[in-house]
Amino acid sequence: MLTSLRAFLLIRDNDGEWTIGVFHGLNEIVDAWDRAIPNSHCGVLHVGFDRRDARSFETVAKEQAGRLLLTPGARGALPSSYKSSSEAIGDVEGEPIYLALDGWGYTIEDPVAEVSAEEPEASGWVREFIFEHDGVQAELLASEIFNEETYVANEGRLTAKLRAELGKFRSEKLLGLGNSDPTEIARSAPPWLISRSFSEFELTVRLDNVFRRNGIDTVSDLARHTLDDLFKFQNFGRTSCHDLCRSLMLAIEAGPTPSHDALIAAIESGDAPADQCGIASQSLVEAVENCFLGLKPREADILKRRMGWKRRPETLEEIGADYSVSRERIRQIESKTIKKIIRQEIWDDLLGAKLRNLLSERKYPLPLIGAAALDPWFTGLSEYGSAARYLITKLCDAGVSVLEIDGVEYLTFLKEHDWATAHESARQMLVGAAENCWPRTECEYQVGLLLPEASTEFRGLLWDHCSRRCHFAGEEGEEVLISYGSGADQVVEAVLHDAEQPLHYSEIAEIAEERLGKAIDERRVHNAAAEVGYLFGPGTYGTLRHMAVERGDWESFAAEAIDIVYEGERGRQWHASELLLALAEREIDLPSCFDKYQLDIALKQTAELQSFGRMVWSDGDDTVSSGRVDIRQAVIAIVKDAGSPITTSELRQRLVAVRGINEGMQFHVVHPLIKLDAKTWGINDRDIDLKYDEQTVFLNTVYSVLRDRGEPISITESARMSPKVVPNRALRCLFYQDERFRIDNQRLLSLAEWK
């Protein structure tokens, strides 16, 4: 099916982020551009069948601030009243790009290249500098620095040493003999200092508070004030003025700050200075621990407690009470400590660089817990919970957020507001799409365009969320959207969400009718309840929050049931009621309120067994596709790379990070995988004390004892025959992987030949 011709408006904001809108009319495009102008650096209008990659316009867009660029398709589609440049101002991937001249909130002349007739000569203080310093003229002229204007534009081309000398000389000339006015010093600051944040300065607490209250963040902010302005600020006096002048003059004297970006590149390539080489061999957790050692005891204690480092996070009030000071004083110390770390440490910049690298051009979302699977530098970070979020949001300037979706925390450039906005926009768009019977492929494509260009890996997850309420009809491959979130389905979901306990579908229908204010078919309610809820009894539905026991308990019961299936006859189908009985026979302390329906629900959350419907489960091990073999190999590799045992939850999220697989994952006890307890996986011979050669002797011994006795023995009794202490769960894995043995529901060990 051919896609219709569309107009794409690509807008680059002042932070370098691209957003894309799709339109079918000129008025819509003009309105969208008008709304975007105040916060936009540049825009590109393209008309065609397919959307262009926004990043391909990056270079040409940077040169046309506040202007609209046109592709040939857009230039040809616009009315003649919309003027554009007579010649292309550049090209993208071989295609000419034109500049819109009017009709877009501005009017400009057709650009004409200006050619300088002769090379200008140095003048002003630049000329004086050349006269007083031998051997600098060639470098200045090569960098096109002749006067004040060209210095400001081009001084970044110079070597660090010459930048420092030139900046200091310029400030002295501009200030003359007076350096007692900090605002004048700020106005004389070189370009490499004028944009620097005061968070990088060693300011007194008083000055820091004054600047924070009055919105002075950078040297350029200070330059917009006068000395009289400063003296009008509360708590700014002669001492503060003297301290500020001294800090500014020291910064000018010190010269440009070494580029952290260059240092990070050197660390990652192994070419870093000797004093920075250690950071490359540390993990992030180790770097943070070492950072604490360099702080004052009170600073380290407050920061650890605020971020929740190896403890729960604490509020400013809680910490203030311990130190007998106000919450504001604790906030000041925390803020000052963060600024000190940002100013002095390298690991925070390395954190930003690594996160940008991990998230660059990802095809699927990256869970926080999966970062270590891609870069060992993040090993252990996920165990610190809130502290990990604190480090990323407070100490990293990479624009990365920790976004929680469906209980999973993801590392992403996507902001929570942008996710919520895209979700709501998709809902509204799909309501209209249903009226026009859009094809499924078009729906998914348009929903994906609602996310920022830097977060395209979330398109699948956004579509998964939005498509749950889509209703398609037609043959596979030619399905069209006929309805979205029909009132009955939506209200049934809301009723279940609000219910204090599971409800019979007839009760759901009564409440739904009351909410909708109209009659509703019970069969429709029944179908909707089965779709959005879980079966808690005959005709009775609810949500996970209606489970009679805590999540940790029902997850544990499910893990035990999975073991029963794996330890039984391979390929056997188990009903949830049989598994519930087997759990009771194992003397598992099951509450009376936990029944076969809830066990079935718990098993559905694990995705480790194969479901046959009607509460019937199996290990699904009779036939194994090559795809499942690949997943098993990936699982084994992840547990091996972890270097130590990991939980089922961590294993699942690392697999998502590496393979992009989320649903239908089945983790089986297959060599060399073993389970150490209900939720922990390990590698045989590495994570248990009983090594391979000892295992062979041990298994043969148990086999001989069973043959001599002629009757089953308990797992606990078999453990006494082992020369090393091994968890019972791991022993059961060893017996499960040896075809000579069988384990029944009472955890009694017998021989397979005794059938």
QUINOR-V126948 format. One record per run of one state. SS is the DSSP state (A for helix, B for strand, O for the rest). FROM is the first residue (numbers start at 1). LEN is the number of residues. Records with the same first field share a line. If there is no record, write none. Layout:
# QUINOR-V126948
SS: FROM-LEN  FROM-LEN
This chain:
# QUINOR-V126948
O: 1-5  14-4  24-2  49-5  63-4  78-6  85-5  93-2  101-23  133-4  143-5  158-2  176-6  188-3  195-2  201-4  214-4  224-3  233-5  255-5  270-4  277-1  282-2  294-3  308-8  324-3  345-2  360-6  375-1  379-2  385-1  395-6  406-2  413-3  436-3  449-4  468-2  474-6  485-2  499-4  517-5  533-1  538-2  543-1  547-4  568-5  586-10  607-3  614-2  619-7  643-3  660-13  678-2  684-8  710-3  720-8  738-3  744-4  755-1
B: 6-8  18-6  40-9  67-5  84-1  90-3  95-6  197-1  218-1  366-2  401-5  408-5  439-1  470-4  480-5  503-2  534-4  540-3  573-3  610-4  616-3  646-2  673-5  680-4  713-2  741-3  748-4
A: 26-14  54-9  72-6  124-9  137-6  148-10  160-16  182-6  191-4  198-3  205-9  219-5  227-6  238-17  260-10  274-3  278-4  284-10  297-11  316-8  327-18  347-13  368-7  376-3  381-4  386-9  416-20  440-9  453-15  487-12  505-12  522-11  544-3  551-17  576-10  596-11  626-17  648-12  692-18  715-5  728-10  752-3
